[in-house]
């Protein structure tokens, strides 16, 4: 009977993975067709080279997304692995799950509680026949999605796909203020201030939960520091996802320094031709993300941040062969002996000991898990945050 039961479970998992990959392809195909038609019309009426290039880039992204989704469907046909629920035979995990369901206190570190929730949700999402005891609570909150560096190359803000699922399934609203992925945090904090205050003025009863990806978290920190306690009543909390809270040493890489040195030539040409230097490689942005600058900034200004909201941080780590193709390249060029996600070292994506924030641990994943074309379970990550925060009575 055990062998039959194991085979049945394995086959159920196989069907679930194949079904999930086909659903991803269907979503990518339908969305991309709409975008291709829309961008084709924009190209026909483009007023400038910039408009033309933006539309062309969007069409390229859509095509790549569909191609990758089709490849994953093909790959799932040969994926016959049996994946056991990591919580199933773990007594502590079962105790944590029971505590969450029964709303009782469990003696466990925050990162272990969060990881147990996350593992449970990813398993239930991947295996349709598995029924988890966890449920997403109802919360009256609006998610603010803040994207990171060079977010303009992506068609949607980071974690937009996961936020849309929360909206569809649980009516959890969200909006994404526009930030410039090429600009520094000072400029973007001004952009955030204008849009956040406008939203609060039009929605006076809404409480905000900032869900910040990568440098979007740095921009948000600058915004919060500039406003201080004035924002405390309006903000439930801030969650940092793969944010270089203490900077990243990749900007100090020797290869990048060489490229920056060589970039002085076109900068001087632009100065003579256009009358001003063009910062082709965003060196000011690089400087603002350096470990030395960021760690010093955070230590100096952390007491100026609003004190009432909660602060959480998640780091990612991945081996080079587990990464997105772009992250493989970053790992190849900007090598680090420390655990990292391809861009940010794990230790720099966590709060330092002197700050009263909640480190939710380290998950497997590369730095681009927030893109819509990623096959990472964004929905599980966002749901896990809500369940954890509700359990800890923070929302």
N, C-alpha and C positions, 0 to 999 in steps of 0.2 A: 504493500500500500504506500509506503514511504516513497518508493521509486516512482510510482504512478502520480502521487501528489506532487513530487518535485518536477516531473515532466510537465504536468498540467500548469504549475505555476510558471515554469520557464516559458512555455508556449504562450501563456497569457501575457507575460512581460514582452515577448517578441511581438505579439499583435499590437500591444499598447504603444511600443516604440515606433512601429511602422505607421500606425494610425496618427500618432503625434507628428511624425515627419511629413505625412501627407497633408495634415492640417496646416502645417507651417508653409508648405509649398502652395497650397490653395490661397492662403492669406497673402503670400508674397506675389503670386500671379495676379490676383484680382486688384490688389493695390497698385502694382507696377503698371498694369494696363491703363488704369486711370491716370497715373502720373505721366506715362509716355504720351498719351493723347494730349494732356494738359501742357506738357513741356514742348511738344511738337508745335502746338498753337502759339506758344510763347516765342519759340524760335522764329516762326514766320513773321511775327510782329515785333521782333527785338529792335529796340531803339539804339542799343549800344553793344560793343563787344563784350562788356561785362555781363549784360543780360543774356547774351548768346551763350557765353561760357558757363554761366550758372545753370541754365536750362540743360546744356549738354552734359554737365557734370551730374545733374540729377537723373538724367536718362541713363547715364553710364552706371550710376549706383543702383538704379532699379534693375537693370539687366544683370548685373553681377549678383544681386540679391536672389533673383529667380534662379540663376545658374547654380549658385551654392545650395539653394534649397532643393533643387532637383538632384544634385549630387548626394545630399544627405538622405533623400528617399531611397536612392540606389544603394547607398551604404547600409541603410537599415535592413535591407533585404538579406544581408549576410551577417547581421549582428545577432548572434544566437547566445549571447552571454546571459548568465543568470546572476542578477544583482540582488543580494540580500539586503533587507532593510537593516541599516546599521544600528537602529534603536531596538530591534526585535529581541535580541538576546542580551541586551545591556540593562542590568537592574537599575542603575542610576538613571538611565534615560527613561525607563518605564516609570520610575518614581517622579521624575520631572514632568512627564506628560500627564500623569495622574494629578499632580499638584496644579497644573495649569487648568485642566478640565474641572477639577473640584474647587478651584480658587483657594488653594491652601498653600502655605509657605513651604518652600523646599530649600534645604541647605545646599546650595550649589553656586558656583561662580556665574556671573552674568554671561560670559562668553560660552560656557557649557550649556546654559539654558537656551541661549539663542541658537546655538548650533544644533541642539536636539530638535528644536522647533523647525529649523530650516531643513534638516535631514528628513524629518517626517513629511514635510510638505513636498519636497522634491521627489520623494519616493511615491507619494500618492498622485502627484502630477504625471509621473512617468508610467505608472501602472494603474490603469483605469479601474481595475477590479479591486484595488485595495481601498478600504474605507478607513480614513484616519479619524481619530477621536477629536482632533483639533478643529475648531471652527473660527472663522474670522469675525471678531466682534464688530458691532455697529459703532462707528465713531463719527462725530460731527466735526470734521476737520477738512481743510483744503490743503492739498499737497502742492508745494512750490518746487518745480523741477528746475534746477540750475545746472547748465551744462558747462563743459570745460574747454580746454585749448582746442583751437581749430574746429569747433563744433559745426562751423558752416559747411564743412565737407560732407556732413551727414544730413539726411533728408528730414529727420525729426530730432527733437531734443533727446538727451540721454534718458533712458528708462521710460520713454513715452509709451512704449508697447505695454509694459507692466502697469503703468498708471491707467491706461485705457481699460485694461481688464478689471482693475479695482472699480472703475467708474461703471462698467457694464454689469458687474456682478454684485457690487455692494454700494453703489451710488456714492463712492468717495470721489469728490471733485478734485480737479487739479488745474493748474495753469503754469505756463513756462515763460517767464520774463526773458526778453532778448538780451544777451550779453555778447560782446565781441570776442571771439576766440583768439584774436591776434593782439588784443590790448591787455594792458596791465590791470591789476586789481583796483587801483585808484579810479581809473576811468569806468570800470565795470561796476564799482560800488555806487557811483553816481547814477548809472543806468538803472541799477537795481532799486535805488531809493525812489526814483521817479515812478517806476512801474509798481513797486510794492505799495507805496502810499496811495497811488491812484486806485489800486485794487481794494485797499482797505477802506478808502472813502466810499467806493461804490458797493462794498460788501461789509458794512460795519459790524455785523454779527459773526463773521467768519474768523476762525482761529487758524493760524498757518503752521504747517509742518514743512520745513525746508528739507528737501531730499537732494543733496548736492553731490554731483559727480566730479571727481578729479579737481581741476583748478576752479571749478564752480564753487567748491567749498572755500577756497582761498578768497575769492571775490565776495562771498557771503560773509566771511569773517571780517573783512574790511568794512563792509556795509554795517554789520552789527556793531562793530567797535565805534563807528562814527555816530551811531544813533544812541547807543547805550541803553539805559533802563527805560527809556521812553517806549521801546518796542516790547518790553516784557509782557504786558497784558495781552498783546495781540499774537504772540508767538508761543505755540505749544512746545516746539523743540526744533533741533537741527540735527540731521543725520548726514554724516560724511561718508561717502562711498569712494574708496580708492583715492582719497584726497591727500596730497603731499602736505599734511599739516605742518610737518617740520622740514619741508622742502624735499628736493631730490638731488642727489649727487651726480646724476646723469648730465646735468648742464655743465659740470666741471670736467667732462670727459675730454681727453686730449684730441680726439678726432673733431669734436665740436669746436674746440678752441681753434684748431687749424682752419676749419671751414669759416669760422667767424673772422679770422685774420684775412682770409682770401676775399671775403665779402666786402672788405673796405674798398676794393677796386670799383665795383659797380656803384657803391655808395658815393664815391667821389665823382664818378661820371654823372650820376643823377643830380648831384649838387651843381655841377657846371651847366648841365642841360636844363634842369628844372628850377634851379635856384635854391634847392633844399635837398638834404640827404634823405633817402628812403631807407628805412630800417628793414631790409629784405628778410633778415633772419630773426627779427623781433628780439634783438639782444637785450632790450630793457625788460622784456617779458622773461627771457631766460634768467636774467639777473634776479628778478623778483621771486623766482622759483628755486633759487639755489638753497642748499641746506643751511649754509651759514646765515643767510639773510632771513629765511623763514623761521628758523629756530630762535633767532634773536628777537624777531618781531613778535612771535607768539609769547615768549617769556615776558616781554616788556608790556604787551597789551592785553593779555588774557583776563586781567582783572577788570578791564573796561567793557567786557562783553556782558550782555544782559544776563542776570543771574537766575531768573525764574525758569527759563526754558531748560529742557533736558538737552544733553549733547551726547550723541553716540557716534562711534567710528567703526567702520569695517575695512579690513585690508584684504587684498587678494594675492595669491601666489600661483605661479604656473611654471612648469618646465618649458623649455623652448619648443619641444615637439607638441605641447598641449595648447599652444598659443594660436591666435589669429595670425595670418601671414604677415601683417604689419608689425605685430609684436615679436614675431620671429626675427624680423630685420632689426628691431630696436635691441633685442637681446644679443644679436650678433655684433652690432656696432658699439653699443653702449653697455659693455659687460660689467656685471656686478657680482661680487662673490657673496653678496647677501641675498636672502630670499626676497623675490620681487615679482611684480605682475607684468614686467616688460618695460615699465616706466617708473613706478614708485616702489622703493624698498619698503617692505612690510613695517619695519620699525619706525619709519617716518610717516606712516599712515595711521598711527595710533597716538592717543593722547599721552603726553608725558605725565609722570607720577605727580607733579605738583598741580595738575589741573583736575578739577572735579568733573570728569566726563566718564562715560561708560564705553569701554573698549569691548566690542562685541566679537573680537577674535579675528581669525584668518580663515578665509574660504578659498577653495580651489577656483581659479578663474584668471583670465588675462585682463588687461586694462580696457579692452573694448567690449566688455560684457553688456554695457548699457546701450549699445547700438541696436537698432531694430532688426538688423540682419544677423545678430548674434543668436546662437541656439542655446545660450545660457538661460536658465529659468528665472527671468526677471520677476515673474509673477510670484514665485516662491519667496524670493528675497524680500519683496515689498510686503507680502502677507506676513512673513515671519517677523518683520519689524513691528507691524501692527499688533500681532498677537503678543509679542514680547512686551511692548510698551503698555498694552492694556493690562497684562498680567502684573507688571510692576507699578500699575496705577499712575502712569505718566501721561496717558491720554484717556 
